Amino acid sequence: MCQTAARQEVKNFYALINQWKETRSVIESKLCSLSHETSIQLIRELDKMEEHLKLTPEWNSCRNLNDVRLAIIGTTESQKSLLVNKYLYGTLDIDIPDDTEIRHKKDFYMDGKNQLLLIREISGDPPLQVSIWADTIMFVFSLNNTESFNYVYTLYQKVDDYRTKRGLESIPSLLIGIQDGSPQRCVTHSEAVSLATDHMNNSAYVEVTPETGANVESSFHKGMSV
C-alpha cells in the first residue's frame, strides 16, 4: 500500500473513533432525564461497546500463527510517535490524537512468509495485560528529555513484576533513544547502555533519528527478532 493511502486510512480510522466519541457524548448528555440506576446501566453498556471496539481477537490473548506483537511504551515526552510514524508511514506529519494507547497494523515479509505486525503504542503506565500480549516491548525515551529516560526503568519494572508474579520469564525488550534532530542531548550513550544492560536484563540499546530515518527500520527489525 502506498504511503499516501496508508496515511489516509489512519486519518479515516481516527475520524471514525472521534465520531464514536461525539456520539457517546450526545448519549450521555441525555441520561440526566433517566433514573440514576438506568443511567449507570447505560454507561456500563457504552463502556462495553467501546471496549469491544478495542479488543478484537488480534488485540487480546488469542493469536494467529502469522502475527508479531510489538508494544512500544514511553512517556508522552519520549517522542515515540515520531518513531512509529516514520516506520509505518514514512513521514513525521501524521495527525494522530495523543491518546493513552494507539494501535497499528502492518503487513510485512519475514522468514519466507507474509506476516502481520501488530503494534500497541502506549503513553505512560502500560495496561498490565500488554506484558502477556506482546512478544517484545520497545521502551522509548527522548535523548533530549531526562524525565522520559528516568521513567523507563519504572515502566520496565511494572511489566517485569507483573510477569514475575505469574511465573513468567522476563519479556524480550529493546531500549530506544530518540534523537529529534537537535545537536544537544541530555542523556549520554553510556548512561543508556548501562540502563539497558545492568537494569533491563541485558536488553539491546539503539539510538534512532526519525527525522532522517537513521536506524528506524533496523530498530523495528531488531524488535521483531529479539
Sequence and secondary structure as in RCSB ss.txt:
>XXXX:A:sequence
MCQTAARQEVKNFYALINQWKETRSVIESKLCSLSHETSIQLIRELDKMEEHLKLTPEWNSCRNLNDVRLAIIGT
TESQKSLLVNKYLYGTLDIDIPDDTEIRHKKDFYMDGKNQLLLIREISGDPPLQVSIWADTIMFVFSLNNTESFN
YVYTLYQKVDDYRTKRGLESIPSLLIGIQDGSPQRCVTHSEAVSLATDHMNNSAYVEVTPETGANVESSFHKGMS
V
>XXXX:A:secstr
  HHHHHHHHHHHHHHHHHHHHHHHHHHHTGGGS HHHHHHHHHHHHHHHHHHH  GGGSS   TTEEEEEEEE 
TTS HHHHHHHHHHS S       SEEEEEEEEEETTEEEEEEEEEEESS  TTHHHH SEEEEEEETT HHHHH
THHHHHHHHHHHHHTTT     EEEEEE  S S  SS HHHHHHIIIIITTS EEEEEBTTTTBTHHHHHHHHHH
 
